[in-house]
């Protein structure tokens, strides 16, 4: 969605995209649950949304971000499930929407919530410390093979979640066995790689971009079907679009992650419509557009039946991935 210019003199962008009169709107502050730790991709996106909403007067009340990462995000999902019909609590979701109940058996399913909108799809990149000699994914894979099983440490967010799923896919594609080291959030993962406590990570772009820009980390390949679309240079020599796909490097492993919004079950359609409209206006702001490029997101937006159908298909996909990896909870 493009920002429309040409407003009358004196009318600010914030005023132009401010919330129109709605059939329903929040009557108090909205609690925005993040089912993950601080510093990771979901946390950064939620806090960006919080700031943009306030700066551009998109809501009369405030958005309050609350991290509930316990139980691989189960704490956050259950906190929204338990307030059925409450339109003042929303949650940003990632793939633990599917992986956490499948891996733990916690009494939760995405159908216990109300889908609102897909904000974007997030990508994954294979990262190494910039001090290492690996200039390509093939260099790194060859070194890991030569070192032998479990000699190289792969850091990721959580256990039996998307980072470890990708790691298992990488192992199956290459015949390598990594020692997977779980951390609470993507920010911590990046810091651990900078400190050389692990050998690599599969962090999201937004979780590692500051370290890449500072020449502390190096991207080797992106786990997508094609190269990223962004051409503006992040470093002196490279843009996101210059990073080859892992498939190009001979590692046919692909994965993208949901960044979407849900509400509790039992809310009214006019309340869902309010948030869909809110996030559409959010996407028009320059702050959001910059965040999308900085984090190399795939800017896919969905709502309504299209979004619900996508989530249902993603659940089936993750069931297959979790089963193949041996991560399903034992009954």
N, C-alpha and C positions, 0 to 999 in steps of 0.2 A: 504494500500500500504506500503510495507516494504522499509526501507532505504537499499540501496545496498552498501556494504562495499567492501574492496579489491581494492580500487583505487591505482593508481601508487603513489609512494612516493612523498610527497610534494604537492599533489593535495588535497585541502580542501573540506569538505562537501559543503561549500557555492559555490565553483567553480563547483563542480559536479552537483549541482542542479540549477545552474544559467540558465537564460532563453536562449533557443536555438534560432537560426535564425528563424524568423517567417514571414509569408506572410504579417502580419500587426502587429504593436506594437504601443503603445502610443507615441505621439510626444510631450507631455507636461505632467505635473502632473495630476494625476487622483483624482478627488474629490470623496470621499467615504462617502456617506450619511448614517447617523444613524437616523431612524425615532423614536427615543426614547431619554430619558434623559441620562446624564452622570452617570457612575457607575453601570448601569444595565448590563445584560448579553450581549445584542447586542453591547453596547458601549465597553465593555471589549473585546469582540471578534474582533471588528473592529480595536481597538487599538493594539491588539496582532498581527493581520494581518499586520498592518502598520509597526510595529517594525520588524517582521520576514522578510517581503519583503525587507526592507532596509538592515538588517543585512546580509542576504544571497544573496544580489544583484540579486533578482528575477526580477527586473524591472530596466530600465535605468533611469526612472523618479520616483518621489516620490508619495506615497499615502497620501492624505491629508484628515483626518477624520473631518467631519462636522456634528454636532448634530442638527437635525431639528425635534423637538418633538412636536411642536404646533399642536393642534387639534387631539390629540391622534395619532400623527405620520402622519396625513394628509399633514402637511407642507412638510415633507420629500418626500412623494410619489408624490405630485404635482410638487415638484422641479425637480424630475426625468422625470415625464411625459411631462413637458413643454420643455425639450431639446431633442425632437425627433431626432434621428439620430446621437446624440453626443456620441461617444464611450469613452469619458473622464469623464463620471459621472456614478458611479455605486451605488447601494444601498444594504445594508444588511437588510433582511426582517425577521420578526417574525410574529406571528399570527395576528397582527394588519393589516397586508396585507389584511386580510379578514374582521376582526371585525370592523375596523374603517369605511369603507364605508357602511357596513351594519347598524352600530349604528348611524351614523351621516348623511348619505345621501350625503356625499361629492362626487363630480363628478369624481370618480376614481374607477378603477377595475384593478386587476392584469394583465388583458389582454392589458392594456395600457402600459405595460412594456414588456421586453424580458427576459424570464427565462434563467439564465446562469447555475447555479449549486446549488444543495443542499450540504451544507458543513457538516451538522450534524443535529441531532434531539436533542432538549434540554428537560430535565426532570424537574419535579416539585416535591418539597418536602414540607410536612407540618412541619413547624418549630415553636418551642416555646422558650421562654427565659430559659436558663439553670438553673436559680434560682427557677423555678416553680417545683412543686412536680410531674408533669406528666412524667411518664417514657414510656408511650406507647400512641398510637393514641386512644385506647379505654379509657385510663384514662382521656384524654383530652375531648373526646366526652361525656363521662359520666358527667364530671364536667360542661360542657357547657349546657347539658340537665338540670342538676340540678339547674343551675343558672337561667334558663328561657330565653325567646326570647330576642334577641338584647343586652344581657348583656356582651357577649364576643365580642371583636373587632378583625376582621380579616383585616390585612393590605395587600394591593396589588398595583401593578402598573396600574394606570389608571382606568377608569370606562368603563364598558361594554366591557372589553378586556379579555384576557385569564385568568388572575388571578381571576377576578370576575366570569367568566364562571365556573372555577373550584370550586369556593366558592358556587355558586348556586348548582352545582352538589353534593357537600358535604352536603349542606342543604337538598336536596331532598333525599339523601341516608340515612340521619340520623334523619331527622325531626327537626333539630336545625335551628334557625334563628340567623345568625350573624349580627352584625353591620359592614358593609364593609367600610373600610377607604381607599380611593385612594391616592396614592402618585405618583410623577412624574417619579421615576425610582426605579429599584430594589435595588440599593445601599442604597437609602433613606429608603426603606421598612425595610431592615435589621437593619439599624441604629435605626429606631423607635422601633423595637422589642427588640434590646439590651437595649434601654432606658426605656422599659416597658410602652411605650405609646400605644401599642396595645398588644393583647393577643397571637396572632399567625400570621403566614404568609404562603403563598404558593410559596415562592421564588424559583428560579432556584438554583441548587447547587452552581454554580460559584459566585452567588450573596451573598451567606451566608457562604461559606466554611471557610473564614478567621476567622469569629466569632465562628464557630463550633470548629475550631482548637484551638482557644483561650479560649474555654469553656465558651463562652458567650451565645451561642444558642445551642439547642438540636433538632436533626431531629427525627420525630416520625414515618413517613411513606413516601414512594415515590409513586406518582400517575402514575405508569407504569404497564404494563401487567405482568412484572416479575421483580425480583430484579436486581439491577445494577450489571454489570459484574466486577467491579474493586475491587480487593482484597487487595491492599496495604493499610495499616492503615493510616487514616487521623489524628486520635487522638491516644492516647496511647492504646486505647482498641477497636476502631471501624474503619472499612473500609466502603466505600460507599456500598459495597455488603452486609454488615451486616444490613442495614436498611430494615425493612420489607416493603412489598407493603401495600398500604392502603387496598387493597382487603383482605390481610391476617388479617388485623385488623377489618374486617367486614364492610369496607367502599368501596363498589364496584364502585369507581370513577377512571377513567383512562384518561390521557391526556399527549401528547407529543407535543412540539412546534418546528416549522420550524426555522432553521438558514440557510438561503439561500441567494443567490446573484441574482440580476436582473440588467438589463441595460435599457436604454430608448427604446421605440419602434423604428423601422426603422433603426436599426444598421445592419451592414453587417455580414454575417455568419462568415467570417474570423476574425472579431472583437470579436464575441462571442467565437469562438474557441481559440483565444488568452487567454481570461480570464479563460476558462475551463482548458487550459494547465497550466496557472499560479497557479490556486488553486490545481491542482493535484501535482505540485511541492511543493507547500506550505505544503501539507499533509505529505510529506516525511521528513520534518524537525523535529528535536528533540523537538524544542520549541512548535510546534503544537501538537505533541504527548503528551507532558507533560500537555499542556493546556486542551486537551481532557480528560485526566485522572483526573486532578485537579477539573475540572468542571463536571465530571461524565456524559459526553455526550454520546449519542448513535451515533457511528461513521458510519453513513449511507451517502454515496456519490451518487449523481445522476446528470445527465446532459441530454440534448437532449430531445427526446420524452418521455423517462421514467420520467424525472423531470416535464415536462409540464403536463403529465397525472396525476402525483401525486398531483400537485398544483390544478388541476381541481377537483380532488376528495376531496381534503382538503377544497376547497371552498364550496362544497355541504355539507360536514360535519359541517362546521361552520355555514352555513345557518340554518341547523337544530338545532344546539346548541343555537344559538342566538334567534331563534324563540321560542324554548322551554323555554328559560330564560326570554322572554319578552323584549329583548334588541333591536329589529329591529326598525329602524327609521320609524316614522309615515309618510305616504304619503298623 
